[in-house]
Amino acid sequence: MKVEKILITGALGQIGTELCGRLSALYGTNNIVGLGLEEESKAADIALGTYISMDVTDSVALQKVIEEHEITTVYHLASLLSGTSESNPPLAWHINVDPLIFFLERAKEKKIKKLFWPSSIAVFGGGIPKTNVGQEVPLNPTTVYGISKLAGEKWCEYYFNKYQVDVRSIRYPGLISWKAPAGGGTTDYAVDIFYKAIQEQRYTSFIKENTALPMLYMEDAISATLKLMEVSQDQISVRTSYNLGGMSFTPQELAAEIKKEISEFKIDYEPDFRQAIAESWPSSINDSVAKKDWGLQYDFDITAMTKDMLLNLKKKLR
Ligand code: SER
C-alpha cells in the first residue's frame, strides 16, 4: 500500500500546530510536510518531517512542493480570520480563496487524492434564526471572511460535482486551545481570557457579556477533522461544509466557569468592531447531519474545557 504523504498549510497556526502532532502519530512524522509563513526556527517543536517557509499564494512554489514530496493528501488551513480580513478585504480574498482553487485543480488532476479545507460559522448571516441553526439554511454573510468562506464552500461543491474531487470540510465554530495562540478572530476572546486570567486575574472582553457564540475545544476539533477525513466517501452527504456546533456560551458564562477555578478573577467589557461581527453569527448550531453521516461526537463541555485549558496553560506559561 502506498503511504499517504500529507501537506498541511498554516502548519504553525492554531489548528495546524495540533493537527501536525496527531497526523504524525497516525502516519509517521516523515510523511508530514508543513508549510507556513513563519521562519524555520519556529517549527522546531512541531511534529513534522519537513517544514517549508513560504507564501501559500505562490502557486509555482506550491506546485514544486507537491511534486517533490509526492503529496497525496492536503489539509489546507492557511487563512486570514474574521477580524484581520475586515482590514484588508482584497488580501483576505486572495489568501482565503486562490490557494483553495489551486488545490482543487491539483485534486481534479488526481495528484491530490483527498483535500480538507476549513469553513466557518461565519458563512451564516441575516435572515435565519439565531439558535440551533441547521445545515441547509440561506447563507447571507456580512463579513469579508464569511464571504470568502461561503465562496470556498461553493468551489468545493463545484469540484466535487463536476470532477468528483474528494474534498471534505467543516464549518468550525470558535476554536479554543492552549498550544498555539489564536490570531485575528472574533471568537479569540475565549482564548485570550485564559491567558489574562492566569497572568493578571482580570480580562477586558471585546465581546459583550450576553453575546453567545458556538465554540469548540481543539481536542474535539482535531478528532472531528480526522474522523471526517477517515470515513469512506459514501458516508459524506455534504460537499460544501458540515455544521459543527460544539458548545455555546457567552463571555459572562465563561467568566463564571473560570471563577470556579480562579476565585479572584474579574471581567469587564469594552466591545469593539468585532461585536458587530459576533452579532451577525448564530449563537448555536445544529450539527445533527455530521452526527448522522460520520458519527461526530464531543468529549468536552464548557466545564471540562475550562479545567483543561487552565491546567495546561498554567504549565505552559510557568
Ligand atoms: N474563529 C473564527 C473567527 O473568529 C471564526 O471561524 O474569525
Residues whose N, C-alpha, C, O or C-beta is under 5 A from the ligand:
A	BS01	LIG	L81 S82 G83 S120 I121 Y172 P173 G174 L175 G184 G185 T186 T187 D188
